[in-house]
Amino acid sequence: MFRNILLPIIITLFVFCTSNNDIQVIGHRGAMGHALENTLESVKKAIALKADGIEIDVFKTKSGDLVVYHDSILSRLSNSNAFIEEISLDSIKKIQLINGSSIPTLNEVIDLIPDDIFLNIELKGKNTAYKTNETILQYINQKNLKIDKFIISSFRWDELEKFRSLNDKVKIAILVDSFHKIQSSLILSQKINAYALNPNNKFLSKEIVQKIKSKNLLVFPYTVNTKDSIEIMKSLGIDGIITDYPERVNN
């Protein structure tokens, strides 16, 4: 009898622990709750906090280089009012951010990340698909990085389509900022063979998560920072969480 009582409890605990361990932790712009976003310092912090993956943003400069920055204009995090796509990499490297560091290139970030952590590259700027694909292929072919090292995401769905036309193997995640775009994102997901949807956590429900998963997609909501919101997201059956505080997800 005692064994009959204990067995369901043990099974429940096993399932609970297993489901929690399956939640992938993705550091948002590195670990921007602890360090200035999209900097090497922030990426290093996410690594130290044992994130499973790190999300960053890329723009293409006037000189054709990919740099890691979130905004199209530099004024929020530096004393420059330049538009990032209108100046060269040499000019960008001379600009000091508010924490005293410089804006990193995509290559500098990739070089920093260990083999067991994946990189979610958000195509923030226009015309970033071709150069991003070229960079990824260089690392795969010349430095033997695995293709699973990379996920490409964007709110610019045309860039995702362009990327898929160039590369049919790298994983793609569709960023969705509105409930009203869910259906169109699911249609796009089938067209480009997407791996995941990265929706705003504000409009998610168990029903929406199930609808997304019915299309064989993973669900990685953004940006989930408080313990309460993390637990709510877990209860909906999501697969990973994009957060400024990687240490909060599984603690």
N, C-alpha and C positions, 0 to 999 in steps of 0.2 A: 504493500500500500504506500509506504514511504517513498519507494522508488517511483511509483506511478505519479506521485505529486511532484517529485523533483524533476522528472524527465521533461515535462512541458516548460518548466522554468529554465532549465539548461538550454533547451532548444531556442526559446525566446531570446535569451541573452546572447546566444551564438549568432542568431540572425541579426540582432540589433548591432552587435559589435562588427559583424561582417559588413553590414550596409554602411555603417559609418566609415569603415576603413576604405570602402570603395569610392568615397567622395574625393574627387581630385581637387587639389588646392592650387589655384592659379593666382599668382601675385599680380595685382593691377599696377601697370606701369612700374614694375619692380615690386617694391613694398612701400608705396607712397605714403602710407600712414606713419612711416618711420624716417623716410629720407626723401629728398626732392625727387619728384616723379621723373621717370625715363632717364635717369642718370646712372652711371656705372655704380655709384654708391647705392642707389636704390636696388639695382639688380643684385649686387652683392648681398644686400640685406635679405632679399627674398631667398637667395641661395642659403644663407645662414639660418633662415627660419624654416628650411626644408620644404619649400613649395615644390609641388610636382611639376608645375609649369610657370612660365613668366610671360605676361602680356606686355607688349610695347607698341608704340605707334611710329610709323615711318612716313616721311615726306621725301620727295626727290628735289634736290637743289638745282639751281641754274646750271651748275657744272655737271649734272647728271648723277651725283652721288646720293646715296640713301642715308639720311640722318634720323636719329631717334628723338622725336619731339611731338607733342600733342597738338599744339595750336598752329594755325597758318601764319600767325604774326608772333613775333618774339617778345612783345612788350610785357606779357604777364610774368615771365620768369627771368627777364634780363632788363638792361637799360637801353635795349635797341628796339626801335619801332619797325624794323625791316620785316618784309614778308619772306618767309623761309624759302619759298620756291623761286624768289627773284634774286637771290644772292648765291655766290659760289661757296663751295666747301671751305676754301681758304678764309673767306670773310667770316663764315660761321664759326670757325675754330678760334677766331680772335675775340669772339663775344663771350663775356663772362656771365654765367648764370648767378642767381642771387645767393647760391651756396658756395660760390667761388670756383665751381667746376665749369667745364665746357660741354657743349652738346656732343654726345657720342655718335659715331657712325654705326650702321647696322653691323658691319664687320666687327667692330670693337665689342659689341654686345654678344654676338655669336661666339667670339673667341673666349669670352668670359664664362660661358655657361657649361657646367659639367655634362657628361654624356647622359646621365640619368634624369635630366630635367629638360622638358620640351619648351620650345619657344613659340608663343602665339604672336605672330606679326600682324598687326592691324594696318591695313593699307589706308592711311589717313588722307594722304594727298592724291591728287589726280595723276594719272600716268605712272603709277608706281608698280603695276603688275609685272611688266616686262623686266625691269631691273631687279625686282625682288626675286623673281624666278631665276634669273641669271645668277644672282648671288647664291641662292640655295643650291643650285646645280653645281656651282664651283666647290662648295663645301662638301657635297655628296661625292662628287667625282674625284676631287683632289685631296680631300682630307678624310674621306671615308666616314663622314657622318651619315647616320641612318635617316631615311626619309621620314620616319615617325618622329624625328626631332622637331619637325616644323608643323605648325597649323597656320593657315592664312585666314584672316577675318577682315570684314569691312562693313561699314554702312553704305559704301559705294558699291552697289550690287553690280554695276557695269564693270568695275575693276575685278570683281570676283569672276564674272563671266570671262573676262579677258584672261585672267590668270588660268582658269580651267582650260581655255583653248590652247594655252602654252604648255600646261602640265596636267596630266590626267591622273597623277598619283598622290601628290601632296594633299593632305587633308584641308578641307575648307569649312569654316564656321561662318554662318550668316548672322550678322548683328541686326537685331530687331529692337527698335526703340518705341514701338507703339503696338497696342493690342490690335489695331485695325490693319496692321501689316502682317499679321501671323499667317493668314491664308495665302497671300502672295509670296511670302517667304517659303512656305511649304511647296508651292509650285516651283519656285526657283530651285529649291533644294533637290528636286528630282531632275531638273534640267542640268545642273552642274555636279550632280552626285556629291552633295554636301555630306560632311561628317557630323556636323552639329549645328544647333541654333544657339546663339548667345543673346538671349532676350533680356530686356530690362526687368529686374525682379519685381518691379512695382505692380505689374499687371498679371503676374503668373498665378495660376490656380492649379489644383490637381488635375482638373479636366483638360486644361491647356497643355500641361506637361504630358499627359497621356496621349493627347492628339498629336503632339510633336513626335513622341516616341513611336507612335503607330506608323510613322514614315521611316522608321529605323534610324532616327537621329538621336544623338546625345543632346543633353540640355545643360548649358553652362551659363547661368544667370549672372548679370553684373548689376551694380557693384554692391556686394553684400558685406556690410561691415559690423553690425551689432550682433551680439550673441543671440538676441531674440530673433532677428531676421535670418540669421544663419540656421537656427533650429527650425524656423518656419519653412525655409527652402528645403532643408533635409526631409521634412515631413511630406513634401510634395513629390518626392521621388526623383529629384534632379541628380545629375551625374557628377557635377563639379561646381565649384563656386569661384567666381572672380572677385577678389577682395583686396583692399588696401592693407589688411592685417592678416597675413597667412597663418599666423600662430593661433588665431581664434577659432579656426574651422573645426579642428579635431581635438580641441582641449576642453 
